[in-house]
Amino acid sequence: RVARWRPLVNWILILPLEIWMYFLSFGQFVAVAVAWFALMFTGQMPENLGNYILGVMRYDLRVGAYLFGWAEKYPGFRVHAGYVDPGNYESILYCARPLKRRRLTVFFRGFMVFPHLIVMMILLIPLEVALFIAWFAVLIVGRWPKGLQNFSIDILRWNYRVVTYWYLLTDVYPPFGLHPGGERRD
């Protein structure tokens, strides 16, 4: 259940968080660029860079979860860095730290995610439609329609898999599809 007033004001409540996210994202961009060079020359990513990159991704997820009414707790401004999620929020994002890195895939990472990015851009249209319909549903009945919620979360999960690969946090190429490996939520 979601409080019916939230769709009307959540976008205002997250404005300060989005401004903070802008600065965090700039730092994340720099960290990914430095990590790319470090991986190319040394074969390893400095631990602090990976922690920061994933921490910013986790913060982005928490802000989005609050915006869409999937989380009750206001995320605040604290960024929880590290590969392991502390588990203190309704949305969780973690990534296994790779033990061995492949420089060749690091070098071509931007090209390798290109097919995913094309599909993700196409899926933005039905995602926006689902979010628009869900906005009214939450406003009127106070809850997300389960199918729209699952669809939206599945697209965002796929997006985070692609981004963790693109941002050099993992060498595991993300599978195509909303339900890789048959995983589903009830």
C-alpha positions as CSV (number, residue, x, y, z in Angstrom):
1,R,0.0,0.0,0.0
2,V,1.1,3.5,-0.7
3,A,-0.3,6.7,0.8
4,R,-2.5,8.4,-1.8
5,W,-0.9,11.7,-1.3
6,R,2.6,10.5,-2.2
7,P,2.2,10.6,-6.0
8,L,1.3,14.3,-5.7
9,V,4.4,15.3,-3.7
10,N,7.1,12.7,-4.1
11,W,8.6,14.4,-7.1
12,I,9.0,17.5,-4.9
13,L,10.4,15.6,-2.0
14,I,13.2,14.1,-4.1
15,L,14.3,17.3,-5.7
16,P,17.1,17.9,-3.1
17,L,18.1,14.3,-3.5
18,E,18.3,14.6,-7.3
19,I,20.5,17.7,-7.0
20,W,22.8,15.7,-4.7
21,M,22.6,12.8,-7.1
22,Y,23.9,15.1,-9.9
23,F,27.1,15.7,-8.0
24,L,27.5,12.1,-7.0
25,S,27.0,11.1,-10.7
26,F,29.7,13.4,-11.8
27,G,32.1,11.8,-9.3
28,Q,30.9,8.4,-10.5
29,F,31.7,9.3,-14.1
30,V,35.2,10.2,-13.0
31,A,35.6,7.1,-10.9
32,V,34.5,4.8,-13.9
33,A,37.0,6.6,-16.2
34,V,39.8,6.1,-13.6
35,A,38.8,2.5,-13.0
36,W,38.9,1.8,-16.8
37,F,42.5,3.0,-17.0
38,A,43.4,1.1,-13.8
39,L,41.9,-2.1,-15.1
40,M,43.6,-1.7,-18.5
41,F,47.1,-1.1,-17.0
42,T,47.0,-3.1,-13.8
43,G,44.2,-5.7,-14.3
44,Q,42.6,-4.6,-11.1
45,M,40.1,-1.9,-10.0
46,P,41.1,0.0,-6.8
47,E,38.7,-1.2,-4.1
48,N,37.6,2.4,-3.2
49,L,36.5,3.2,-6.8
50,G,34.3,0.1,-7.0
51,N,32.8,0.8,-3.6
52,Y,32.0,4.4,-4.6
53,I,30.6,3.5,-8.1
54,L,28.2,0.9,-6.6
55,G,27.3,3.2,-3.7
56,V,26.1,5.8,-6.1
57,M,24.1,3.2,-8.0
58,R,22.6,2.0,-4.7
59,Y,21.7,5.6,-3.8
60,D,20.0,6.1,-7.2
61,L,18.0,2.9,-6.6
62,R,16.9,4.1,-3.2
63,V,15.8,7.5,-4.5
64,G,13.9,5.8,-7.4
65,A,12.2,3.3,-5.0
66,Y,11.0,6.2,-2.8
67,L,9.8,8.2,-5.8
68,F,7.8,5.3,-7.2
69,G,6.3,4.4,-3.8
70,W,8.1,1.1,-3.5
71,A,9.8,2.2,-0.3
72,E,8.3,4.1,2.7
73,K,11.6,5.4,4.2
74,Y,13.0,8.7,2.9
75,P,16.5,7.8,1.6
76,G,18.2,10.9,2.9
77,F,21.6,12.0,1.7
78,R,23.9,9.2,3.0
79,V,25.5,7.1,0.4
80,H,26.2,3.5,1.5
81,A,29.3,2.5,-0.5
82,G,30.6,-1.0,-1.0
83,Y,29.7,-4.1,-2.9
84,V,27.6,-5.5,0.0
85,D,24.4,-3.7,0.7
86,P,24.0,-2.9,4.4
87,G,20.3,-4.1,4.2
88,N,19.0,-1.0,6.0
89,Y,16.5,0.0,3.3
90,E,13.6,-1.6,1.5
91,S,15.5,-1.8,-1.9
92,I,18.7,-3.7,-2.0
93,L,21.6,-3.6,-4.5
94,Y,24.7,-5.7,-4.2
95,C,27.3,-7.0,-6.6
96,A,29.9,-9.8,-6.1
97,R,33.4,-8.3,-6.4
98,P,35.1,-10.0,-9.3
99,L,38.2,-11.9,-8.3
100,K,39.7,-12.1,-11.7
101,R,39.3,-9.4,-14.4
102,R,39.5,-9.7,-18.2
103,R,41.2,-6.7,-19.8
104,L,39.9,-7.5,-23.3
105,T,36.3,-7.2,-22.2
106,V,37.1,-4.1,-20.2
107,F,38.6,-2.5,-23.3
108,F,35.5,-3.2,-25.4
109,R,32.9,-2.7,-22.7
110,G,31.1,0.2,-24.3
111,F,30.6,-1.7,-27.5
112,M,29.5,-4.8,-25.7
113,V,26.6,-3.1,-23.9
114,F,25.4,-1.3,-27.0
115,P,22.8,-4.0,-27.9
116,H,21.4,-3.8,-24.3
117,L,21.2,0.0,-24.5
118,I,19.2,-0.2,-27.7
119,V,16.7,-2.6,-26.2
120,M,16.6,-0.5,-23.0
121,M,15.8,2.6,-24.9
122,I,12.9,0.9,-26.7
123,L,11.6,-0.4,-23.3
124,L,11.6,3.1,-21.9
125,I,8.3,3.8,-23.8
126,P,6.3,1.0,-22.2
127,L,8.0,1.7,-18.9
128,E,6.9,5.4,-19.0
129,V,3.3,4.2,-19.9
130,A,3.3,1.8,-17.0
131,L,4.6,4.5,-14.6
132,F,2.0,6.9,-15.8
133,I,-0.9,4.4,-15.3
134,A,0.5,3.4,-11.9
135,W,0.6,7.0,-10.8
136,F,-3.1,7.3,-11.3
137,A,-3.7,3.9,-9.7
138,V,-1.8,4.8,-6.6
139,L,-3.6,8.2,-6.4
140,I,-7.0,6.5,-6.7
141,V,-6.7,3.2,-4.9
142,G,-3.5,3.6,-2.9
143,R,-1.5,0.7,-4.3
144,W,0.4,-0.3,-7.4
145,P,-1.2,-2.8,-9.8
146,K,0.9,-5.9,-9.3
147,G,1.5,-6.5,-13.0
148,L,2.7,-3.0,-13.6
149,Q,4.9,-3.0,-10.5
150,N,6.5,-6.3,-11.5
151,F,7.0,-5.1,-15.1
152,S,8.6,-1.8,-13.9
153,I,10.9,-3.5,-11.4
154,D,12.0,-6.1,-14.0
155,I,13.0,-3.4,-16.4
156,L,14.9,-1.5,-13.7
157,R,16.6,-4.7,-12.5
158,W,17.8,-5.4,-16.1
159,N,19.0,-1.8,-16.3
160,Y,21.1,-2.2,-13.1
161,R,22.6,-5.5,-14.4
162,V,23.7,-3.7,-17.6
163,V,25.0,-0.7,-15.7
164,T,27.0,-2.8,-13.3
165,Y,28.6,-4.5,-16.3
166,W,29.1,-1.2,-18.2
167,Y,30.6,0.5,-15.1
168,L,33.2,-2.3,-14.7
169,L,31.8,-3.7,-11.4
170,T,31.5,-7.1,-12.9
171,D,32.8,-9.1,-15.9
172,V,29.6,-11.2,-16.1
173,Y,27.8,-10.2,-19.3
174,P,24.2,-9.4,-18.5
175,P,21.6,-11.8,-20.0
176,F,18.9,-10.3,-22.2
177,G,15.4,-10.4,-20.9
178,L,13.2,-9.4,-18.0
179,H,13.5,-12.8,-16.3
180,P,17.0,-14.2,-16.9
181,G,17.4,-17.6,-15.4
182,G,13.6,-17.9,-14.9
183,E,13.6,-15.7,-11.7
184,R,10.2,-14.3,-10.8
185,R,8.6,-12.5,-7.9
186,D,5.2,-13.4,-6.6
